Amino acid sequence: MACMYGFILPRMMARAATARVGAATSDLNTLATAIRTFRLNCDRYPTNVEGLQALEVQPPNCKGWKGPYVSIPIPRDPWHHAYDYQYPASDNDQAFQLMSYGSDGVPGGEGQAADIVVEDQ
């Protein structure tokens, strides 16, 4: 019986890791759509200070806000870390960037610890 677990457990762990990456990617794409809708209504992206909370609560002096833009509270990534929002994106001052830093919660990494990034074009 112990031998069987040696074959099954690694496969189950790999599937769980793949599912977490998929869940984070889905969350990031959903948040990106909400941010783009915020921009259409408010003629700007949320600032770094406002962050993703601007999708839930109207920021001061934000005319045109028609939120909330998300139907549930902003989720944490599958590893229980907050998603990172940056505007402007580091290499494009007209775009935003959303990130999950993977299982380790820090920039960089490989495998499950690899960053998952969604950028506005």
C-alpha positions as CSV (number, residue, x, y, z in Angstrom):
1,M,0.0,0.0,0.0
2,A,2.8,2.4,0.8
3,C,4.2,1.9,-2.7
4,M,1.0,3.0,-4.3
5,Y,1.1,6.4,-2.4
6,G,4.5,6.9,-3.8
7,F,3.0,7.1,-7.3
8,I,-0.3,8.8,-6.5
9,L,0.8,11.5,-4.0
10,P,3.2,13.3,-6.4
11,R,0.5,13.4,-9.1
12,M,-2.1,14.8,-6.7
13,M,0.4,17.5,-5.5
14,A,1.2,18.5,-9.1
15,R,-2.6,18.8,-9.9
16,A,-3.1,20.9,-6.8
17,A,-0.3,23.2,-7.9
18,T,-1.7,23.5,-11.4
19,A,-5.1,24.3,-9.9
20,R,-3.7,27.1,-7.7
21,V,-2.0,28.7,-10.7
22,G,-5.2,28.5,-12.7
23,A,-7.2,30.0,-9.9
24,A,-4.7,32.9,-9.5
25,T,-4.7,33.5,-13.2
26,S,-8.6,33.6,-13.3
27,D,-8.7,36.0,-10.3
28,L,-6.2,38.3,-11.9
29,N,-8.1,38.4,-15.2
30,T,-11.4,39.1,-13.4
31,L,-9.7,41.9,-11.4
32,A,-8.2,43.3,-14.6
33,T,-11.6,43.5,-16.2
34,A,-13.0,45.3,-13.1
35,I,-10.0,47.8,-13.3
36,R,-10.7,48.5,-17.0
37,T,-14.4,49.2,-16.2
38,F,-13.3,51.5,-13.4
39,R,-11.1,53.4,-16.0
40,L,-14.0,53.7,-18.4
41,N,-16.2,55.2,-15.8
42,C,-13.6,57.4,-14.0
43,D,-11.3,58.3,-16.9
44,R,-8.3,56.9,-14.9
45,Y,-7.0,53.8,-13.3
46,P,-6.9,53.5,-9.5
47,T,-3.8,55.0,-8.0
48,N,-1.3,52.7,-6.1
49,V,-2.6,54.3,-2.8
50,E,-6.2,53.5,-3.7
51,G,-5.2,50.1,-4.9
52,L,-7.8,47.3,-5.5
53,Q,-10.0,48.7,-2.8
54,A,-11.1,51.4,-5.3
55,L,-13.1,48.6,-6.9
56,E,-15.1,48.1,-3.8
57,V,-15.3,51.6,-2.2
58,Q,-15.5,54.9,-4.1
59,P,-12.2,56.8,-3.7
60,P,-12.5,60.5,-2.7
61,N,-12.8,62.9,-5.7
62,C,-13.5,60.1,-8.1
63,K,-16.2,61.3,-10.4
64,G,-18.0,58.8,-12.5
65,W,-17.5,55.9,-10.1
66,K,-20.3,53.3,-10.6
67,G,-19.1,50.5,-8.4
68,P,-18.6,48.4,-6.7
69,Y,-16.9,46.7,-9.6
70,V,-16.6,43.4,-7.9
71,S,-19.4,41.3,-6.4
72,I,-17.4,39.8,-3.6
73,P,-14.6,41.1,-1.5
74,I,-11.2,41.3,-3.2
75,P,-9.8,37.7,-2.9
76,R,-6.4,36.7,-1.7
77,D,-4.3,34.5,-4.0
78,P,-4.5,30.7,-3.5
79,W,-1.5,30.8,-1.2
80,H,-3.3,33.4,1.0
81,H,-1.2,36.4,-0.1
82,A,-2.7,39.7,-1.3
83,Y,-2.6,40.3,-5.0
84,D,-0.3,43.2,-5.9
85,Y,-1.5,46.1,-8.0
86,Q,0.8,48.6,-9.6
87,Y,-0.1,51.7,-11.7
88,P,1.7,52.7,-13.6
89,A,3.3,49.4,-14.6
90,S,7.1,49.4,-14.2
91,D,7.8,49.4,-17.9
92,N,4.7,51.2,-19.2
93,D,3.4,54.4,-17.7
94,Q,0.0,54.0,-19.4
95,A,-0.8,50.5,-18.1
96,F,-1.4,48.7,-14.9
97,Q,0.1,45.4,-13.6
98,L,-1.5,42.8,-11.4
99,M,0.5,40.0,-9.8
100,S,0.5,37.0,-7.5
101,Y,4.0,36.2,-6.3
102,G,3.2,32.5,-6.1
103,S,3.6,30.1,-3.2
104,D,6.5,32.0,-1.6
105,G,4.8,35.4,-1.8
106,V,8.0,37.2,-3.0
107,P,9.0,38.5,-6.5
108,G,10.7,36.0,-8.7
109,G,10.9,32.3,-8.2
110,E,10.3,29.1,-10.2
111,G,7.6,26.4,-10.3
112,Q,4.9,27.1,-7.7
113,A,6.9,30.1,-6.5
114,A,6.9,31.7,-10.0
115,D,5.2,35.1,-10.4
116,I,1.8,35.2,-12.2
117,V,1.4,38.5,-14.0
118,V,-1.5,40.2,-15.9
119,E,-0.7,43.5,-17.6
120,D,-2.9,46.0,-19.3
121,Q,-1.8,46.5,-22.9
